[in-house]
Amino acid sequence: MKCPICKKEVRPTDPFMPFCGERCKLLDLGNWASEKYVIPGPRADVDPDAAPRQERDVED
């Protein structure tokens, strides 16, 4: 398998699998954080000022 960032060969037993090392792992994390990667699908309308929904207590 090859590292998705730098394309170096990676063995299944390498500690940062699927990345070749910590640097590539952190670069990938940064790509997600900066929204360089996206998961396709319908966009949800989210109000950033809205309070998070809480689960209701359900009695059995």
C-alpha positions in Angstrom: 0.0 0.0 0.0 1.1 3.6 -0.6 0.8 6.6 1.7 -2.1 8.7 0.5 -0.1 11.9 1.0 3.4 11.3 -0.3 2.9 7.9 -2.1 5.8 6.2 -0.3 5.4 2.4 0.3 3.8 1.5 3.6 3.7 -1.9 5.2 0.6 -3.1 7.1 2.6 -3.3 10.3 3.9 0.3 10.2 2.7 2.3 13.3 1.2 5.2 11.3 -0.6 3.0 8.7 -2.0 4.0 6.2 0.5 6.9 6.4 4.2 6.6 6.1 4.8 8.7 9.2 3.5 11.4 11.6 4.1 14.2 9.1 1.8 12.7 6.5 -0.8 11.9 9.2 -0.8 15.5 10.4 -1.0 16.8 6.8 -4.1 14.6 6.2 -5.7 15.9 9.4 -5.0 19.5 8.3 -6.7 18.8 5.0 -9.8 17.6 6.7 -9.7 20.6 9.2 -9.4 23.1 6.3 -12.2 21.4 4.5 -10.0 20.4 1.5 -11.7 17.0 1.7 -15.4 16.8 1.7 -17.9 13.9 1.8 -20.5 14.3 -1.0 -24.1 14.5 0.0 -26.9 17.0 0.5 -25.9 20.0 2.5 -27.6 20.3 5.9 -28.7 23.7 7.0 -26.9 24.2 10.3 -27.5 27.2 12.6 -24.1 27.7 14.4 -25.9 29.8 17.1 -28.5 27.1 17.8 -28.1 25.1 21.0 -27.1 21.5 20.4 -30.0 19.0 20.5 -30.2 16.8 23.6 -31.6 13.4 23.7 -34.8 13.1 25.8 -34.8 10.7 28.7 -36.9 7.7 27.9 -38.3 5.6 30.7 -38.9 1.9 30.1 
